[in-house]
Amino acid sequence: MGCAAGWLGADGGHLPWSDTWGSASSRATRMTSSEAMDTLGQYKITVWEEENFQGKRCEFLMECPSIMERGFRKIRSIKVESGPWVGFEYPEYQGQQFILEKGDYPRWEAWSGNSGYRTEHLLSFRPVKCAVSYWDTTEGGVRAGRASSRQPSMEAMRDRLKDDLHGAWDGGVRYTQRYNHNDSKVILYEAENFQGHKFELSDDYPSLQAMGWGNKEVASIKVNAGAWVAYQYPGYRGYQYVLERDRQNGEFKKYNEYSSQAHTNQIQSIRRVQH
């Protein structure tokens, strides 16, 4: 089967649902029905082996710990159709990481930006799952408001994947997943283990020092809601660290927990992940 549940082959054909949902042969698919339901339809990424969308291609709806296991040598261009993703320079989500938001990435410069770290290909990637979201309902063409206590059924989630990546019908009610950046919250600390001076944020900061943070370093971080990208330098430049509420319970007690390749606790800008 594919790299993860819900992958599509180079010919564009979906694998049968019995294969993508029922098999336990791939560790990438070992998740609960609730986790699978939360993920399906929110994420879609297409990867190519060569630059400028050339060569072998494959579409994915869920995580891939090693593109080489799918017969690829590397990933050199990407299209993100829905959901934020994070790509890694090595298999098993190791090495430098790069946020991949909706859009086209024809060459490595598009994902590395002004990082100053030349990573010409990626070898693993996964969705950023803790983007702040809620289900909005529409019944009979009339918006019925937020559905915080009820979500569409598993069957509706599976059916929506065939026709609509952003909504589901269930019992005459249409559910649409929406995102609210205002709910994202993160706390920066000057010392490890959430000690010392702290700075609570709910907005994007291209320069932390300009907004009152007195240091170039951030020793620990607690993500209370949402997903964030922290950068080594002002202006969203330098090494990237994708920090999620659903990873490590949102608690990064020291700088080397920001990333497997975090060489410094220097963070001078931070922003919310775009959806």
Secondary structure, 3 states (H helix, E strand, C coil): CCCCCCCECCCCCECCHHHHHHCCCCHHHCCCHHHHHHHCCCCEEEEEEEHHHEEEEEEECCCECCHHHHCCCCECEEEEEECCEEEEEEHHHEEEEEEECCEEECCHHHHHCCCCCCCCCECEEEECCCCCEEEEEEECCEEEEECCCCCCCHHHHHHHHHHCCCEEEECCEEEEEEECHHHCEEEEEEEHHHEEEEEEECCCECCCCCCCCCCCECCEEEEEECEEEEEEECCCEEEEEEEECCCHHHEECCHHHCCCCCCCCECCEEEECCC
